Amino acid sequence: MEFSGGTTQLDPEVREGLARTWKSLRAIGIAAIVIGCIAILLPELFSLGAAVFVGIVLVIVSAFLAAAAFAAHGVGSLLARLAWALLTFVVGLWLILEPHNGTLTLTLVLGIYFLLMGLTRVTVAFLGRGRPNAAWIGLSGVCGLIIGILVLAKFPSSADWAIGLLIGIDLIFAGWSLISVAQVGKEVSRGT
């Protein structure tokens, strides 16, 4: 997209696609916001659901890893790849069968991720101070640090709410973005 003189210039294919799908985008955006609000109100349920979902994905991926292992050259490579597939399957099955314990592990990893991501962004912002958007990167880093500290400081009780809360927040932001794009599509469909 190019913004010039207050008007938006879009590729003709993009214009056509937005004009055709803006109602669907808006409906999906509204649904995402509603589900996000429910996730914030019921974070434990969504935390457990996330653990089960990740477990299902890992079990499926393990089948592909096992199949791909037979394309390996040499017995050592075959055995290493089969071990990787087996480990992936076991972790996935564990997340499905023990989702509460899985949320503990996922929450710990999530807290460490936010802490490290926050530190990295603050460092990047500090090194790039005076450049465009450095302050936004720094603010993002500080927010990441705060989230990481809150999740880790309240661990293991944070496993009951952290993942579900973050899923809810992410769904609300995604829904808002979809609704914004749908609004552009609505304007394009009207010829404005």
N, C-alpha and C positions, 0 to 999 in steps of 0.2 A: 504494500500500500504506500502511496505517496500522498503526503498532505501538502497542499499548496493553495494559498488563498482561501482557506477555510473549506475547500471541497476535497472529497476523497476520490482519487482516481484508482479504479480497480480494473484488473484484467477482465476482459469480457467473459471468460469462462467462470471466474470467481463471482462476477456480478450475477450471472445466470444461476449458478449454484446457490448463492445466497438468496436470490429472489424465489427460488423453487423450494428451499428447505427452511426458511426462517421460522415457520410455525413449529416444525419439529424441533429445531434447535431451542426455541423458547420453551417448549413443553419439557424437553430433557433437562434444560437448565432449572426450571421450576421444580421438577422431580428431584434433581440433585440437591437443591437447597432444602427441600422438605426432608429428604433422607438424611442430609447432613445435620439438620436440627434434631432429628430423632437420634442420630448417633451421639450427639452432644448430650442429649437427655438420658440415653441408655448406653454409656460408653463401655460398660463391662460386656454387654451383649455383642457389640461391634468388635471389641478386642478379641473375644473368643472366636467370633466369625472370621476375623482376619487370620488368626492362627490356623483354623481349619482350612481356609482358602489357600494359604501358603502351603499347608501340608498336602492338599490335593494337587496343587501345581507341582510340588516336588515329586510326588509319586508318579505323575504323568511324565515329568522330565526324566525320571530314573529309567523309565521304559525306553525312551529315545537314547539315553546314554548307553544302556545295555546293548541296544541294537547297533549303535555306532561303534561299540567296542570291538565288534567282530571285523571292522574294517581296518583295525590296527595292524601294524607290521611288527611281528615278533611277539613271542609269548609274554615277555615282561610288560610290554605296552598293553597287550590284551588284558592281562591280570590287573594292571593298575587302573585301566578304564572300567573294568568290571567292579573293582573295589569302590571306585568313585560312584558308579551307578548304585551299588548296594548301599553305600553310606547315604546317598541322596534318598533312596527308598526308605531306609530306616528312619531318617530324620523326618521325612514327610509323613510316614505312618505314625511316628511318635506325636507329631503336631496334631494329627487327626484324632488319635486315641486319647491324648492327654492335652487338650487345648489350654487348660489353665496353666499347666507347667510350661507349655509352649509360649504363652503370653509373657510369662516371667522372663524367659530367654529373649524373646523378641523385644521386650521393653528394655532390658539391659542393653542390648545391641543398639536399639533406637536412642537411648540416652547417651551412650558413648558416641554414636554417629553425630547427634546434634551438638554435643560438646566439641568434638573435633572439627566439624563443619563450621561452627561458630568461631572457634579459634583461628581457623584458616581464613575465613572471610574478614575477621578483624585485622589479621596480619596483612592480607592483600589490600585492604582499605588504608591501613597505616602506610604501607609502602607506596601506595598510589595517591596519597593525599594531595589535594590540589587538582586532581584530574576529574573529568566529568564522571558522575555517578559513584565516586569513591565513598561519599557519605552514605549513599543508599546501601552499598555493599557492607559498609561498617555497621549500619543499623540492622541489616539482615543478620550479620554475624553476632551482634549483641543479642538479638532475639533468639538466635540459635543457641547461644551460650545460656541464656536464661532458661529456655526449654530444657536443655540438657541437664542443667543443674537441678531444676525442679524435679525432673523425672528420676535422676539418680539419687537426689537427697531423700525422696520419698519411697525409694525402692525398698522392699518389694511391693508395698501397697500401691505404688503407681501403676503396676501391671493391670489393676482393675479399671483404670480410666485412661491412661496415656494414649494407647493406640486408638481406642474408640474416639477419644476427643480429637486427636489429630486427623483421623479419617473424616470426622464431622466437619472440622474446619476446612479441610481440603475440598470436600464435596461442596460446601457453601461457596468457596472461591471459584471452583470449577463451574458451578451453576451460574454464578454472577457473570463469569466470562462468557458463557454460552448465551445468556440473555442479552449481553452487550452485543455480541456478534449477530444475534437474531434481530436486534433493533436495526443494525446496519442493513441486514437483508430485507427487513420490512421497508426501510426507506428506499432501497434500491428497487424493490418490487413496485413501489409507487412512482418511481421515476424521478425522485428528488435527489 
